[in-house]
Amino acid sequence: MAIRRALISVSDKSGIVEFSRELANLGVELISTGGTKSLLESENVPVIGISEVTGFPEILDGRVKTLHPAVHSGLLAVRDSAEHQAQMKELGLDYIDLVIVNLYPFKQTIAKPDVAYEDAIENIDIGGPTMLRSAAKNHAFVSVVVDAADYVHVLEEIRAGGDTTLETRKRLAAKVFRHTAAYDALISDYLSKQTGEPLPETYTVTYEKVQDLRYGENPHQKAAFYRKPLASAGNITTAEQLHGKELSYNNINDANAALAIVKEFDEPAVVAVKHMNPCGVGIGTTIHEAYRKAYAADPTSIFGGIVAANRPIGEETAKLLNGIFLEIVLAPEFTQEALDILTKKKNIRLLKLGELAAAAERKPDFAVTSVDGGMLIQETDVHSLDVSKLKVATNRKPTEEELKQLLFGWKVVKHVKSNAIVLAKDNMTIGVGAGQMNRVGAARIAIEQAGGKAKGSVLASDAYFPMGDTLELAVQAGVTAVIQPGGSIRDEESIHVANEHGIAMVFTGVRHFKH
């Protein structure tokens, strides 16, 4: 069969004039609607209006124009069915062989910070998805194009054989249903949020591909990187890569972990991450000072790691960064002097984040984790500690300096794999115990890493102590203050150990498990 008639109705008019003109030159009759028809007429492309096909005017401000049997019979008729052929002939209807439609800009509309609810609703397309679905269902006979990137290939096939191939029509139909599913997912998400139903009876999400990845966690695993359609600025999905090799699956995971930690701090902060756990965190009056502390926290583990900063990277910091092998450096900005230094290494990835929101401004989102046969959904943990709600559980209160270090350690331990223990001193981590099967094991690792620095340090634990053994280890290491959630039925055992040795201990009432 040859393509004789095409229906064109697009909101995004990129390339549509050139595509339509080529179709007309190939003898295809063009049918169009509203603004698309006006544009084609203004460019002297021969076109007829939809009303000439339906015999009915466009009404209700254009809300009803293509929802008509003359349109959908032309799309849905089975061309090799004698019964369908007879009905089409009896009713004087004609076939539509090609549909070029893209939809009202719902995503762009709700992306506006001050969008009115009425404006969002008005930008829900009805006729467009209906035509797309009709044409895609009947792809055995009808070609349907929803993406301007497909214009060239479709034209090539029509020029070559008068029609597209069945293989192409199947591919285009699959793209249509992905497109309409994503479109509806955005609408359902928007309306669910408007009605206060963040976790409804069915949960439909959509993501847009950023890039294919060479492989996943390991070379035998396929992988790709996707982002949410309305992802906010200052995250890994919206970062601009300024230099270096293509990001890998593990790079992206580690970079995301580093960024989550550095966002905890309003003061200049630097985080070094290996395998999604912090190996060094430092804060200072400048980003240069913060980096020196993050490096000194664990100069062995930072090698081959990911470094994230919450302030621009300048020349002096770049000189230090350039002194070791790093996979990625993330920062809001890089000065030109810093770029001149860091880009001398061919493979280091440099990611520009743009402005980062203050820690207090972060809002919870929903994170999805796959399980075999399903998924888990939960709010992201953006809890910020209210210092006024801390409960001092011991006889001795922490000093002002101890409290400062405790709050620093608490921000870090929140992002360490459970069971987690962090030792902190002088605005830097000095020991991190991550992902252990028991809390004593995590404490031993952190204390061993800290060595002699443990004396006079503070300890942060992501969950309560089920018994006093962890605190006894801390006492032996010289820890002077502890922050933990509290809430164990054996809290008194830990409190007794702390009081016996003059340790200050505060309870947060909040747990930060991270599996």
N, C-alpha and C positions, 0 to 999 in steps of 0.2 A: 504493500500500500504506500501511497505517497502522501506527504503532508500537504493538505490543501488549505486548511483553515487553522488560524491560531488566535487564542484569546489572551490578551495582554492586560494586566492590571497590577501595577507595582507602586509601592511607596518609595522604595529606594530605586531611583531612576538611573543609577550608574550604568552606563553602557547600553541603555535600552534603545536609544535612538539609532545607534549604529547597528545593533542586532536586528531591530525591526526593519530598518531599511534593507538590509541584506535579505531578510525573509521575503519582503515585498518584491525584491529583484528576482527572487527564485520562484515567483508566482504564487506565493502564499497570501491568501486573503486575511487581513488583520482586523480583529474585533477588539475594541478597547472601551475603557470606562473613564469617566471623570477627568482628573488631572492628567492621567497618562494619555488619554485621547487628545486632550488639548495640546500637550507637549508634542506629540507626533504630528498633529496637524500644523503646528507652528514650524516644524522642521520639514514640512512638505512630504511627509511619509503618508501614503494612502492608507486610510483607516476608516472603518465604519463604527458607529456607536452601538453599545449593547442594546439600546432600545430598539434599533432596527432589527435585531435578532429576536428579542422577546415580544415586541409589539406593545411594550409597557414602559412608561417613563421611569427614570430613576427617582425614587421618592424618599421621604423622611430624611432629608439632608444627606442623601446618598447611602443611608443604612440599608436600603433594599434596592438592589439593582441587578445582581447576578443570581439571586435565589429564585430561579424560575425554571420550569420544566424544559423550556427551549434551550437552556444552557446545560442543565444536568443530564438531560436525555442525550445530548450531543457528546457528553463526556462518558456516560456510563453504558451506552448501548454496546452490546456484544456484537462486533461486526460480522462474525461468521454464524450468527443465529438467524435463521430464516424468520422466526417469529419477531425478533427485534427489528429486522430489516423491514418487515411488513408494517409494523406499528409506526416506525419512523416515516415511512412513505405515506401511510394513511393520514398521519397528522401533519404532514408537510414540514417535518423537522430535518435538520442536517447535522452531520457529525462535526465535532471539533477535535482536531488531530493533535494539537499542541497547546499547552497551557504554560504561560510565563507569568507567575504570580509571586510577589513577596508581600509581607504582611505589615499592618500598621505598626509603627515603632513603639510597641508597649515597653520594651526594655529601656529604650532611651528616655521614654516619658517618666517612668518611675525612678530612673536614676537621678532625676532633678531633685535637689534637696528640699525644695518647697512645693513639690507637685501636689495639686489638689486631687482629692479622691475622685471627683467627678471627671477630671481630665484623664486620670488613669483608666477609668471605666470606659470612657469614650474611645480610648485607643486600644480596646479589645476588638480585634478583627473577627468578623463572623463569616462574611461571604468568601473571603480569601481562603481560610482553612478548609471551608466546605468544597470549594473548587479543587484545591490541592488534593484533598482526600479522594474526591471522586475520580480525578484523573489518575492518581497514583494507584488506586484500586484497580482501575481498568488499564494498567500499563501494558497489557498484552497488545493493546491497540493505540494507546494514547501516550505521547511524550509529555513530561511535565518538568519544568525547570523552576527551581526556587532560588538558585544561587547564580549570580552573574558570572562566577568563575567557570560555569558550564556552557556559557554562550558559544565560545569558540569551537568546542568539541561537537556540540549539536549542529552547528552550521557546517562543519566539515563533513559530518555524516549525511546531512541532507544534500549537500552538493554532490557527494559521491554516489548516493543511491536513492535520493528522493525521500528517504525516511531515516529514522534512527534504527539501530539494531535492537533486538530484544534484550540483549545483554546490557546495553546502555539504558534502556527503559527501566529495567529492573533496578539498576544502580541508582537512577534518578528517583525512582519511586521510594526506595529505601531512604534516600536522603530527605525526601519530603516528609515521611513519617517521623524521622528523627527530628526534623525541623518543627513540625507541628506539636510533637510531644514536648520538646523543649519550650516552645511558646506557651503551651498550656501549663507546663510546670511552673513557669514564672508567674502566670496569672494566679494559679492555685496558691502558690507560696505567698504572693502579695495579699490575696484576700484572706488567707488563713491568719496572717499576721494582723490584718485589720480587725479580725474577729476574735483575736486572742486565742488561737488554736495552734500553737507552735508544734505540737506533737499529735496530729490528727489520726483518724482510723487508717488512712493510707498515707504513705510518705513518699512523695515524688520529688526528686531533685534533678537538676540538669547542670552540666558542666561543659565548658568549651575547651577544645584541645589547644594547648600552648605549643607542644612539640612532641614528636615521637622520641623515645629514649632508646639508646642502643640495647639496653637490657635493664632488668630490675635489680633486686638486691644481689642477684648472682647471674652470671652470663647465660644460664639456661632459662631465665624467666623473661617473658615479654613485658614491656612496660611503656607507658606514655604519661605525660604530664598534662593535667587539666586544671582549669580555674573556674570559679563561680562567675556567672555572667556579670554580677554587680559587685565584684570583689573591690574592697576599699583599698586606698593607697597605703603604702608603707608596709606591704607584706611581700612574701617571696613570689607570689604569682604576678605581681605588678612591677617587680623590680626590673630595672634596665641593666642588662649585662654590658659593661663597657669594654671588657677585655677577657681573653682566655678561652680555654677549651669549652666545648658544650657541656652543660650540666648533666650529671648522671642522677639516677634514682637516689642513690645514697647521699650525693651532694645536696640534693633538694631537701631530703629529710633532715640532714644535719643542719643545713642553713636555716630551715624553719625552726628547729629547736633553739639554735643560737639567738635568732631574732626574738623568739618568745621570751627568752630570759632577759635580754638587754632592754626590752620594752618595760620591764618591771621598774626601771630606774629613771628618775627625773634628772638626777645629777649625771655628769659625764661617766659613762660606764663602758667597759669592754668585756666581752664574753668569748672564751675559747671553748669549742665543743669537739668532742670525739665520740662517734657512735651514739649521737643524740644525748649524751650526758656532758655537763660542763666539766672541763678539767681545770679551768681557771677563770675566775671572775674578779674584776677589780673596779673600784670607783675612785674618783679623784676630783681635783679642782679643774683639771684639763683632761682631754682624751689621751694625751701623751702619758700623763701620770697613770691614768686608768689602765692603759695597755701595759705599762711596765709592771704593774701589780698583777695583772692577769697572766702575764708571761712568767713572772717570778713564782706564781702559785704552783705551777707544774711545768717547768721548762722542758721536761721530757715528753709528756703527753701532747703538748701543743704542736709538736712536729707533725706535719701532715694534716693538721686540723682545720677547722673553720673558725674565723674570727669575725665577730659582729661588734660594731660600735654604734652608739646612739648620738654621736656628733660627727661632723665632717672630719675626714682624715686629711691631715696636712703633711708638710714635707718631713718634719722631724719624726713623726710617728711612722711615716712610710719608710724611712730609713731603717727603723727597727724591724718593721714587718718584713722588709726585704732581706733581712739577715737570716731568716729561716725558711724552710719549705712549708708553704701553706696551700691548701686547696682553694679556699675562697676567702675573700674579705668583703664584708657587707658594711655599708655606711650610708647615711643620708646623702652625703656628697663626698667627692674627692677634689682637692685643689689640683690645679694643673701641675704644680710641682710634684705633688704626690703621684699623680698619674705618670709623669715622666720617669719617676723612680720605679714604680711597681710594674709598669708595662715592659720593662726590660726583661722580665721573666715571661716567656711565651705562654706558659700553660696556666698561670694563676688566674682564677676567675675573679673579676671585680664587679660587684653588684651595687648599683646605685638605688637606694630605697626611696629617696625623697623624704619629705617631712614625716616624722613619726609622731603619732598622737601621744600626749602626756599619759602617764600610767593611769591617772585617775579618770581619764576620759574613755578608757577601753570598755567596750560593751561585750557581753557574752554572745557567742554565736553557737551554732550546733555542729558538733563534730560527729562524723560517721565512721564507725569501725566495722570492717567486715568480719563475720563469723561464718562457719560452714553452713550454708543454706539460709543465711539471713544477715542482719546487721544490727549493731547497737548504736543508739543515738543519745548523745548527752550534751548538755551545755559545756562550753569550754570553761576552764577554770581561770577566771580573771579576778578572783576574789582578792581584794586589797584589805590588809589588816587594819582595823581601827584600834589604834594604840590605847585609846581610853577604855577599851573593853578587855585589855590584857588582865589576867588574874595572877597576882604574885602568890605562888603556892608555898613559898618557903619563908623562914624567919627573916632572911636577909633579902632586901630588895636589890635589883641590879643597879649599879652605878649608871650615871648618864652615858659614859663611854660604853659600858657593857650593853646597855639597852640599844645603843646605836648599832653595835656589832650584831646583836641578836636579830634586829630587824633586817639587817643586811643578809644574814645567814638564812632567815626565814624566806626571803624573796628568792634565794637560790635553791634551797632544798625543795621548794615547791616544784621545781622542774627536773629534779633528779629521779631516776627510776627507783621505785620502791623495792625493798626497804631502803631508805635513804638517810644518811647522816652527813652533815656538813660542819666542818670546823672553820671558823672565821676569826680574823684578827687584823687590825690595822686596815680595815676597808678592803679586804681581799680574802678569798678562800685560801686555806692552807691545807685542807684535807677534804676529800670527797669520797664517801663510800656509797656505791650505787648498786641497785638491783640484786641485793643479797636475799637469801632465803630466810635469814633471821637478822634482827636488828643488831645483835652483838657482832655478827660478822661484818655488817656495814660499818659499825663503829671502829672495829679493829683496823679495817682498811684505811679509814679516814685518819685515825690516830697514827698509824704507821707512816702514811704519806706525810703527815705534818712533822713527824720527828720531834726535835727539840722545840719547834715553833708552837707546839700544842700547849706548852705552859703559858698560862695567861690568856688562852683563847676562849671563845664561846662555842657552844654546840647547838645545832638546830636539827630537829628530827621531824620527818614528815608526818609521823603518827605517834601515838602514845607508847610509853614503855610498858610492856606487859609484866615486867618485874624489874627489880633494881640492878640487874647485872650490867646493863649498858651504862648506867650512871656510875657504877663502881669503876668501870674501865675509864670513864671520863675523869673521875677523881684521880686515878693513878697517873693519867697523862697531864694533869695540871689545869684542866678546864675549870673556869671560875663561874660560868653562868650557862644556863640551858633554856632553850625555848622549845616547847612541844605542845601538842594539842591538849593533853590531859584527857581524862574520861575513862581511864582504865579502872576496873574494880580493885586493882592493886596499886593505885596511885600513891597510897600512903607509904608503900615500901620505898618508892623512889624519893618521895618527899623526905622520908627519914634519913636516907643516905645523903641527900643534899644538905639537910640541916646539920647532920653530924659532921660534915666537912666544910661548912660555911659557904656552900654554893648557892647562888641565887637561881631560882627556877620560876619561869612564867608559863602559864597555860594560855593558849590562844582560843581554845574551844573550836578550832577548825582543823580538819585533817586534809592533807594534800597527797593522797595516794596517786601514783602515776605508774601504771602497769605497762 
